[in-house]
Amino acid sequence: MSYTILSPTSVFDNSGSGSTVQQCTASMPALQIGDWVAVFVPYVAATDVTQTVTDSLGNTYTENTTPHFWLSTSGNHGARFFICQVTVAGTPTFIKTTAGASCTFLGVFADVIRGLVTSSALQVTAAYKRTAGVGTAADSLASNSATVTTPPVAVLGYAINLVGSNGCTCSAGTGETLLHTGQKSNGLADFIKVEHKRVTGTGAVTSTFTPAQAGDDWVACQLVFTEQNTTPLITSVSTATPRYQGALTINGSLFGSAQGAGSVTLGAVTQTVNSWADTAITINSLLRGTNKYGIELDLIVNTNASGSSNTYTGVTSLLPQTGWNFVNIGTPNSTSANRLTATGGGDIASGDQIAWGNIQGTGTVTVNADGTFSADSGVTAFDYEVWTTTSGWGSTATQSMVAAGAVVQSAGGIAKASIVKAGGVAFASILAIGGISTS
């Protein structure tokens, strides 16, 4: 479910004269069976010119006619696109286009896409758009959008400066990676850019470019390659930082119309699913299990019929439930009476976490990396939990605060109060455990 782009160095016809053959010969990568090769051939001709693309290995190149254009009103510029699924492996000595009539080629741009599915279910779409007198705003030069149905998507974008007299170039748009650049001659028109971007979602896809200056006419084109998935695919989530006990929607494809025996795991913890459809799954209250907060968690959908999805790493952090915070413990304060202690047995250690919330009274509480804490004077108590490497998340404890020296009584038995110095203020630490209050 991934791919790579291999781009040779393009060779240009710098003679400025008409030609019937143009070759891309430099630094061609070794082709593998199943690779896809996209070839872009821009040219200038008095009339529209048909072309045929071949390589030295004997692979078959088919023209994709959707983005083909020839514009008599824009310097007689044209472009054709050819696609090949490699059946003969090896390193070609050339990829060549032969024209049906005399024309001036602006180059042959070949790019190899490796890793997409090799079945006939591959979807290729394309679009182009001429933009006259374009401005210099970021990404102001855009092709018509193409609609894609299944990711991952490899988008190859192409831009040609048509009739500019000032030599205006353009750079790759936001999220785009430059693959090629070239120019036919004379430092004026015919600047060419080829770029690539990865798209993980479905719907409208548009290649964008950023012109260096205003006033030139451009045409922008694109070829879009997508896979037809046969297994579940997670493409996005409603939030990259979901909360424990909060909601999460998982978007994708081929989940199936009903859950059946399907399941969802987040950080290897099986979640309770509230709604299940072919393209979306919703969880209303996330479970955390033994997962810590603030770390990246793998998300996997296991469907009733078609197996496991890709391992989605877009959940960059699990956060505590709403109203709670957490801190990673560094070196605990050496005096346990001066800090919070573990709620699941043992004591806190470096690498543990403390989460706290449900603050009672008025104000805020801050827990420090050494386990000490400070609280506003209006706070009377707060809850906290401790994660340890041995026990995971312990039980919820309540940290109560009363004036130093106050007499504390417990209905369940004998009470002991110890003084905690936090932020320079003395409090009494009271924990209710099994009906007996103890520090």
Long-range contacts (C-beta under 8 A, 24 or more apart in sequence): 1-152, 1-227, 1-229, 1-233, 1-310, 2-115, 2-152, 3-113, 3-114, 3-115, 3-116, 3-152, 3-154, 4-113, 4-114, 4-115, 5-111, 5-112, 5-113, 5-114, 5-154, 5-179, 5-196, 6-111, 6-112, 6-114, 7-110, 7-111, 7-112, 7-179, 7-180, 7-194, 8-110, 10-107, 10-108, 10-109, 10-110, 10-180, 10-182, 11-107, 11-108, 12-106, 12-107, 12-182, 12-183, 12-184, 13-104, 13-105, 13-106, 13-107, 13-184, 14-184, 14-185, 16-104, 16-184, 16-185, 17-104, 18-102, 18-103, 18-104, 19-99, 19-102, 19-103, 19-104, 19-105, 20-98, 20-99, 20-101, 20-102, 20-103, 21-96, 21-97, 21-98, 21-99, 22-96, 22-97, 22-99, 22-105, 22-107, 22-108, 23-94, 23-95, 23-96, 23-97, 23-108, 24-94, 24-95, 24-96, 24-107, 24-108, 24-109, 24-110, 25-93, 25-94, 25-95, 28-91, 28-92, 28-93, 28-94, 28-95, 28-110, 29-91, 29-112, 30-89, 30-90, 30-91, 31-57, 31-59, 31-86, 31-88, 31-89, 31-90, 31-91, 31-92, 31-112, 32-86, 32-89, 32-114, 33-86, 33-87, 33-88, 33-89, 33-118, 34-85, 34-86, 34-114, 34-118, 35-85, 35-86, 35-112, 35-113, 35-114, 36-83, 36-84, 36-85, 36-86, 36-112, 36-113, 36-114, 36-116, 36-122, 36-225, 37-61, 37-83, 37-84, 37-86, 37-95, 37-110, 37-111, 37-112, 37-113, 38-81, 38-82, 38-83, 38-110, 38-111, 38-113, 38-156, 38-223, 38-225, 39-81, 39-82, 39-83, 39-84, 39-95, 39-97, 39-108, 39-109, 39-110, 40-79, 40-81, 40-108, 40-109, 40-110, 40-156, 40-158, 40-194, 40-221, 40-223, 41-79, 41-80, 41-81, 41-82, 41-97, 41-105, 41-107, 41-108, 41-109, 42-77, 42-78, 42-79, 42-105, 42-106, 42-107, 42-158, 42-160, 42-192, 43-77, 43-78, 43-79, 43-80, 43-99, 43-103, 43-104, 43-105, 43-106, 44-75, 44-76, 44-77, 44-78, 44-103, 44-104, 44-106, 44-184, 44-190, 45-70, 45-76, 45-78, 45-99, 45-101, 45-102, 45-103, 45-104, 46-76, 47-101, 48-78, 49-78, 49-99, 49-100, 49-101, 49-102, 49-103, 50-99, 50-100, 50-101, 51-80, 51-82, 51-97, 51-98, 51-99, 51-100, 52-97, 52-98, 52-100, 53-82, 53-84, 53-95, 53-96, 53-97, 53-98, 54-95, 54-96, 54-98, 55-84, 55-92, 55-94, 55-95, 55-96, 56-92, 56-93, 56-94, 57-88, 57-89, 57-90, 57-92, 58-88, 59-84, 59-86, 59-87, 59-88, 59-92, 60-84, 60-87, 64-124, 64-126, 64-223, 66-125, 66-126, 66-127, 67-126, 67-127, 67-128, 67-221, 67-222, 67-223, 69-128, 69-130, 69-219, 69-221, 71-130, 71-162, 71-219, 74-130, 74-162, 74-163, 74-217, 74-219, 75-162, 75-163, 75-189, 77-160, 77-162, 77-219, 79-128, 79-158, 79-160, 79-219, 79-221, 81-126, 81-221, 81-223, 83-124, 83-223, 85-118, 85-122, 104-184, 106-160, 106-182, 106-184, 106-190, 106-192, 107-182, 107-184, 107-192, 109-158, 109-179, 109-180, 109-182, 109-192, 109-194, 111-156, 111-179, 111-180, 111-194, 111-196, 113-154, 113-225, 116-152, 116-154, 116-225, 116-227, 117-227, 117-228, 119-228, 121-227, 121-228, 122-225, 122-226, 122-227, 122-228, 123-148, 123-149, 123-150, 123-224, 123-225, 123-226, 123-227, 123-228, 124-223, 124-224, 124-225, 124-226, 125-223, 125-224, 125-226, 126-221, 126-222, 126-223, 126-224, 127-221, 127-222, 128-219, 128-220, 128-221, 128-222, 129-219, 129-220, 129-221, 130-162, 130-217, 130-218, 130-219, 131-217, 131-218, 131-219, 131-220, 132-217, 133-214, 133-215, 133-216, 133-217, 134-211, 134-214, 134-215, 134-216, 134-217, 134-218, 135-211, 135-214, 136-210, 136-211, 136-212, 136-213, 136-214, 137-210, 138-173, 138-174, 138-210, 139-173, 139-174, 139-208, 139-209, 139-210, 140-210, 140-211, 141-170, 141-173, 141-208, 141-209, 141-210, 141-211, 141-218, 141-220, 142-173, 142-206, 142-207, 142-208, 142-209, 142-220, 143-206, 143-207, 143-208, 143-220, 143-221, 143-222, 144-206, 145-204, 145-205, 145-206, 146-204, 146-205, 146-206, 146-222, 146-224, 147-203, 147-204, 147-205, 148-199, 148-202, 148-203, 148-205, 148-224, 148-226, 149-202, 149-226, 150-202, 150-226, 150-227, 150-228, 150-229, 150-233, 150-253, 151-199, 151-200, 151-201, 151-202, 151-226, 151-227, 151-233, 151-235, 152-198, 152-199, 152-200, 152-226, 152-227, 153-198, 153-199, 153-200, 153-205, 153-224, 153-225, 153-226, 154-196, 154-198, 154-224, 154-225, 154-226, 155-196, 155-197, 155-198, 155-199, 155-205, 155-207, 155-222, 155-223, 155-224, 155-225, 156-194, 156-195, 156-196, 156-207, 156-222, 156-223, 156-224, 156-225, 157-193, 157-194, 157-195, 157-196, 157-197, 157-207, 157-208, 157-209, 157-220, 157-221, 157-222, 158-192, 158-193, 158-194, 158-195, 158-207, 158-220, 158-221, 158-222, 159-192, 159-193, 159-195, 159-209, 159-218, 159-219, 159-220, 159-221, 160-190, 160-191, 160-192, 160-218, 160-219, 161-189, 161-190, 161-191, 161-192, 161-216, 161-217, 161-218, 162-189, 162-216, 162-217, 162-218, 162-219, 163-189, 163-216, 163-217, 164-188, 164-189, 164-191, 164-215, 164-216, 164-217, 165-189, 166-213, 166-215, 166-216, 167-191, 168-211, 168-212, 168-213, 168-215, 168-216, 169-193, 169-211, 169-212, 170-209, 170-210, 170-211, 170-212, 170-218, 171-209, 171-210, 171-212, 172-209, 172-210, 173-207, 173-208, 173-209, 173-210, 174-208, 176-207, 176-208, 176-209, 189-216, 200-235, 200-236, 201-235, 201-236, 201-251, 202-235, 202-253, 229-253, 229-254, 230-254, 230-306, 231-306, 231-307, 231-308, 231-309, 231-310, 232-256, 232-301, 232-302, 232-303, 232-306, 232-307, 232-308, 232-309, 232-310, 233-309, 233-310, 234-299, 234-300, 234-301, 234-309, 234-310, 234-312, 234-314, 236-314, 237-299, 237-312, 237-314, 237-315, 240-314, 240-315, 240-316, 240-317, 241-315, 241-316, 241-317, 241-318, 241-319, 242-286, 242-315, 242-318, 242-319, 243-286, 243-318, 243-319, 243-320, 243-321, 243-322, 244-286, 244-287, 244-288, 244-293, 244-318, 244-319, 244-320, 244-321, 245-285, 245-286, 245-321, 245-322, 246-285, 246-286, 246-319, 246-321, 246-322, 247-282, 247-283, 247-284, 247-285, 247-286, 248-282, 248-283, 248-286, 249-280, 249-281, 249-282, 249-283, 250-280, 250-281, 250-282, 250-283, 250-299, 250-301, 250-312, 251-279, 251-280, 252-279, 252-280, 252-301, 252-309, 253-278, 253-279, 254-278, 254-303, 254-306, 255-279, 255-280, 255-281, 255-301, 255-303, 255-309, 256-303, 256-304, 256-305, 256-306, 258-304, 259-304, 260-303, 260-304, 260-305, 261-304, 262-301, 262-302, 262-303, 262-304, 263-301, 263-302, 264-299, 264-300, 264-301, 264-302, 265-298, 265-299, 265-300, 265-302, 266-291, 266-297, 266-298, 266-299, 266-315, 266-318, 267-291, 267-297, 267-298, 267-318, 268-298, 286-318, 288-318, 288-393, 289-392, 290-387, 290-392, 290-393, 291-318, 292-318, 292-353, 292-387, 293-317, 293-318, 293-319, 293-320, 293-326, 293-353, 293-355, 293-387, 294-318, 294-319, 294-326, 294-328, 320-355, 320-357, 321-357, 323-357, 323-358, 323-359, 324-355, 324-356, 324-357, 324-358, 325-355, 325-356, 325-357, 325-367, 326-353, 326-354, 326-355, 326-356, 327-353, 327-354, 327-367, 327-368, 327-369, 328-352, 328-353, 328-369, 329-353, 329-354, 329-369, 329-370, 329-371, 330-369, 330-370, 331-369, 331-370, 332-370, 332-371, 333-370, 333-371, 333-372, 337-418, 337-419, 337-420, 337-429, 337-439, 338-372, 338-420, 338-421, 338-422, 339-370, 339-371, 339-372, 339-373, 339-420, 340-367, 340-371, 340-372, 340-373, 340-384, 340-386, 340-399, 341-371, 341-386, 342-386, 342-388, 342-391, 342-394, 343-384, 343-385, 343-386, 343-394, 343-395, 343-396, 343-397, 344-386, 344-388, 344-391, 344-392, 344-393, 344-394, 344-395, 345-391, 345-394, 346-388, 346-390, 346-391, 348-386, 348-388, 349-388, 349-389, 351-389, 352-386, 352-387, 352-388, 352-389, 353-386, 353-387, 354-384, 354-385, 354-386, 354-387, 355-384, 355-385, 355-386, 355-387, 356-382, 356-383, 356-384, 356-385, 356-399, 357-382, 357-383, 357-384, 358-382, 358-383, 366-423, 372-420, 372-421, 372-422, 372-423, 373-399, 373-420, 373-422, 373-423, 374-422, 374-423, 374-425, 375-401, 375-422, 375-423, 375-425, 375-427, 377-425, 397-431, 397-433, 398-430, 398-431, 398-432, 399-429, 399-430, 399-431, 400-428, 400-429, 400-430, 400-431, 401-427, 401-428, 401-429, 402-427, 402-428, 402-430, 403-427, 403-428, 404-428, 408-437, 410-435, 410-436, 410-437, 411-435, 412-436, 412-437, 413-437
